[in-house]
């Protein structure tokens, strides 16, 4: 690139050269020789190139993701971001001679018109692990750029503009040749201002410990999001925020009192075989009850149930203690092949998602005072245990009711009574015998999430047995199967057959451990005796999608429908689980279909429609076979939408249910916002809805 030469020779008064001479001499006192200045960018040139970059790239984002080291744990969404499990609190970006398919081994990033080339491996160091102070903590990390004046008081500039990574060069002690070489090599970040000062845009890594027990936001650190939505701004600093980690803490692991702990207990024991009394969260952080030094990388001793254990100071690719989201969007505009590649990964179960974790608790027994709960109210011991928005399941000899959402709570009719209430218009009334004891089972969504493959915890047993087991009385992160039948089917798709189970036949007085083999197609395992309380822990995959409103198509018009009843992740099982909330179990016959669309109606706003005055979204008849294992199935039409200039795959889907003769499919895809139900051709109610990929693909090129 040819640079402007600033001539400091004698110039007529009032000319640009004279002005430049005055500015440089006044500011730099002959610090820069003419031949050095000839190698430097002027501010005008620098800003012109910066403007060109803003036009060239779709947003502040990643020009190249970089590659990663073969054999290391790698984030599944995009290449280049990987773990260093022997180095505490560390993530890595880029690898010379690495793998991953990136155009460059080391990453390159565009921030507000400046392109930084990460010329070597970029090491991200996260804050130290959580303690007893805030044991449930999510941390955030990213990179930040700011313009820095290079002066006698602050003389260091950095190769590549990479503060803390690139070699520091003192521009006030370097030789003229060294200065000249530096300006030539760093024209993308360094220039001479019209005020005669030297400026460099510098990039550096940042990370913050979450300050709440929920998902952190840069607003906690005083940043505000810019109007376009790609950068967070604070005092001249531009933050590109691109990841979270759900951290493990240094307390002892316990499934109820400290589910994010990593340490072992005294005697080199686990929570279920320790002699120490563990009856509260505080006990899990009591040094007298912990195996000293355990839970760390250096100790090699973990109290966690994941196969191989996990340590509180390691950062993993996914799950508990791992990367939750990968928000490294591409700076290049999303093209059709980007969408097609992502859609293929979604179908075959390799595109990672993330999901908010669920909390479950069997609450204090409630004695129903009415013969009929005709006002949708349940009288409980303490309504303060419940939150508005919690889900209620209860079990009694009269049956159970699932997924009733609590919309009110307060004092009851009589003194000292407490109640929680649901909407009978949505959920109906429930008949309960007077004075019958029931166990209200509470479920709520937690304010933090896990990404990719994570440890699912599921407990099976009668509500009475679980309530009577002190180790579980505080609730747990995970699900519940009440009164499991002869085969206990996991509620989430197990992506690995091997798992562990901890069980008790005496309400937690003693515990035993056994391997748990989850049979592939049925996703289940034989059940046990009525006295048994099982804690099963296995690897599931975070949901790839979330409910969404139908959105305008970005460009590509969908041309086919995908349908599956297959139990294998590579054949759509994980997408089906994410969309309809059920595990596919079929392993015989025709399990997958790809059928052409016969019509694809789009309304005046650019959205798919199933309005009666259009043909709607219709397809060739499905040829799925009768499913084994009474498996559910689904069909989906995927399309790309533009949401605030971000490219977001959307999915219009329908649950398919076989009644012994056919799936009763009408050959149409109903288009609705979020989720609803409709009868199929057999009159069976099935779920229909619209969902979106939880993580956008990136930015569209043409800004609006």
RAFEN-V439836 format. One record per helix or strand. SS is the DSSP state (H for helix, E for strand). FROM is the first residue (numbers start at 1). TO is the last residue. Records with the same first field share a line. If there is no record, write none. Layout:
SS: FROM-TO + FROM-TO
This chain:
H: 16-28 + 34-37 + 43-56 + 159-161 + 176-185 + 218-221 + 282-285 + 287-289 + 336-347 + 383-385 + 424-427 + 463-467 + 470-472 + 569-571 + 573-580 + 628-630
E: 41-42 + 61-64 + 68-68 + 74-74 + 81-83 + 90-93 + 99-99 + 108-111 + 114-117 + 122-125 + 130-130 + 138-150 + 156-158 + 162-162 + 168-170 + 190-192 + 198-209 + 224-225 + 232-234 + 237-246 + 249-252 + 254-254 + 258-258 + 261-263 + 265-265 + 269-269 + 290-290 + 316-316 + 322-326 + 330-330 + 354-367 + 372-373 + 377-380 + 391-396 + 399-411 + 418-422 + 430-431 + 437-451 + 453-461 + 476-477 + 479-482 + 487-489 + 498-504 + 512-517 + 519-519 + 524-526 + 533-541 + 545-547 + 553-553 + 560-564 + 566-566 + 586-586 + 592-600 + 602-602 + 608-608 + 617-619 + 633-643 + 646-656 + 668-668 + 675-679 + 685-693 + 698-699
